[in-house]
Amino acid sequence: MSDLKLSVVDQSPIRESGTAADAIHETIELAKAAERWGYTRFWLAEHHSTSGFAGSSPEILITRIAAETSHMRVGSGGVMLSHYSPLKVAENFRILETMSPNRIDLGIGRAPGADHLTSAALAYGSQVGVEFFGTRVADTLAFLTDTPPATQALADVRATPRPGTVPQVWMLGSSDQSAALAAQFGLAFSFAHFIAPDGGREIVEQYRRYFRPSRFYGVPKVSVGVFVLCADTEEEALRAAASRDLWRLRFEQGRLGPYPSPEESLAYPYTDEERAMINRRKTHSIIGAPEQVKQQMAEFADNYDTNELVVLTICYDFKARLRSYELLSELFNLPRRP
């Protein structure tokens, strides 16, 4: 696909022997490089109560990234709306849009991004459950656009400030429920293949089939998030990817630590069952040398019938992470900026 756009979703990963400050600094440096290399947008993820990711507040990181860049769109990938007041989310993003007009994306997620106890701490006594998530979305959109909210008791409330433009709004998800909400509200939909790849194409097709035009979008708009790790050789790529293999294995075992080194990951005494799990997971990622990666990414985009991939790359060495994004920029001839 010659017109393929590439974007970034970044989770501010913390490596063993590194710090959260290192992770945030690397996110900022990656964003500046991504703008130079022609990436379309840069999204910041939200995770809580983990020593593996430093990005618990995408709104704050967006402020810094937008100030450090000038062309690329910057946004949340995403804000976990189930935890928060629609008014406060709308006001946060209206401030961001005021400071960086026509550059802000509000990506909304349904997942908690946290364990049950942490989710309860974020809600802090609120009894509004996930069954009201659609109402939260409706009220957030209303506060963003100065239209009547779905919650009638809030009809006289107005979000401030009032910028002349509105952020792009995306629904992020890895399920048919998120796709249905995106279609119902006429929002763009970004499918998180790197989280739950099975059935992804059917979920995206469902979104397109039931999409209702809105003031935000007249036609369906789709991007797909995918894990990619590209290196100058396949051997280098597989070595770098070993860190995420072990991290994800530990994550699934309830051990939410930082990212291990390739040396530790390659020396780890995996059981046959664990190796089988890792090998199955790798079939849903794109890892390899440049030409391998280019072909697989083009086929992947064609399979989803999308012209935008949102790339997640995590490895222990920050230079290898940068190099992966740089290689992708070269492979797809992204428009370089000074």
Secondary structure by P-SEA (a helix, b strand, c coil): ccbbbbbbbbcccccccccaaaaaaaaaaaaaaaaaacccbbbbbbbccccccccccaaaaaaaaaaacccccccccccccccccaaaaaaaaaaaaaaccccccbbbbccccccaaaaaaaaccccccccaaaaaaaaaaaaacccccccccccccccccccccccbbbbbcccaaaaaaaaaabbbbbbcccccccaaaaaaaaaaaaccccccccbbbbbbbbbbbbcccaaaaaaaaaaaaaaaaaaaaccccccccaaaaaaccccaaaaaaaaaaaaacccccaaaaaaaaaaaaaaacccccccccccccaaaaaaaaaaaaaaacccccc
